[in-house]
Amino acid sequence: MDSFNSALKILKMGAKHLNLSNGLLQHLSTAQRSIKLSFPLKKDSGDLEIIKGYRVQHNNVLGPYKGGLRFHQQVDMDEVKLLAFLMMIKNAVVDIPFGGGKGGLEIDPKKYSEKELERMTRQFTRELLPNIGPKLDVPAPDVNTNSKIMDWIADEYIKNLKTNNLSKLKAVVTGKSVENGGSLGREQATGLGGFFVLEKLVGKLKMKKPLTVALQGFGNVGSNMASILHDNGYKIVAVSDVKGGIYDSSFKGFNIDLVKECRLEKGFLAGCYCIGSVCDLAKKYDQGIISNEELLELPVDILIPAALENVITAGNATKIKAKLIFEMANGPTTPQADKILGSRKILVFPDVCANAGGVTVSYFEWLQNMTNQKWSLQKVNQKLKEKMEKAFANIWQISQDKKVSLRLASYILALKRLIKKTKF
Ligand code: NAD
């Protein structure tokens, strides 16, 4: 709840810059609908287990609610509330016609078989049936969810609606497999979108390549970002996942293909889940092992948190040595840490723009489904580049003009778009 209130404080600061009425501020601060549900899962053993699920629909002034579904043991109403709010800001920042939503199941996916995961995903979809839809609320992948899970949701949704307009109905969820109506480029979109923004940012900051990077999290976002940065002249000197990290103390930078090779060897849950484990790579390729905490404090040019929220805190912000923190995870920096980093002149580029590439290509996927089109990868990536660079340019300009942090500038940009569309 603390993180949510802190995000609201930034919104309030943005509102002050725009002379927003208190009523309007309250409206944008309050979730329109919070759904908490529980349902029984029949386990492979025949036993029943009660599963808890959440979906928060924060605001739909710009369009249907939009945001990921997370399967993680830490998922709860407070977390989902914050993430749904951040989705409202993010979608407004990149100027796509979606509102803010988020959801998830409070489970550790590693503890279930693939069949059990499919049954619980399908049941969750049936429970959410009246509250999701292509023009109502469009979920997407997030931590521990992927295209296979999105395909199950689309399939279950369509089955239960019993209609033939398949292409449009598939737009109930994005991040599907390409064979099932997904967009080309969605898998890499969050990492690629982040890369487009990072390139502009290092240009503005006149940081010269090769730049060293430490990256926390090696799932969809982290592993794709690592490859793209590696291919574009950045040196990835540390990577980690939930089990710990590896560090190239020679600072030459990892061969990311080797890291991925190992990740594939170690993939588990039928290659469907958490194939981000690089924990044994160190032994095999003779690199140093470090903890996730140590990774954050490495002397690198750029630190990229790409796992979970609240990892950069008042406790470690004084020890961070990176010159730039680029937030690919949602909410990785606590407000207290943000202040400390600001006073130490360590620049933080905010999540609401850095990782918006995923939802941007989700929007392209939705659009393709709704209009029965198939875009080429080149078209998807070109349009993604344009959206991300435009958002960056706007944020940078506001930050310079108003002499505010890049985070506050992002909120001001989002607020301007939200106010324009809000009608009573
Ligand atoms: P993922 O499940 O594919 O990967 C998560 C990674 O984080 C894994 O490597 C996992 O081992 C690691 N991890 C989990 N707990 C950790 C811990 N306590 N310490 C260190 N590492 C840990 O998830 P993802 O889709 O890559 O999402 C990562 C972050 O990016 C999340 O904050 C998510 O909300 C955000 N995000 C994702 C997308 C997307 O398109 N997938 C878009 C925008 C933002």
Residues whose N, C-alpha, C, O or C-beta is under 5 A from the ligand:
A	BS01	NAD	P141 D142 V143 N144 T190 G217 F218 G219 N220 V221 G222 S240 D241 V242 G276 N292 A306 A307 L308 M328 A329 N330 N355 G358
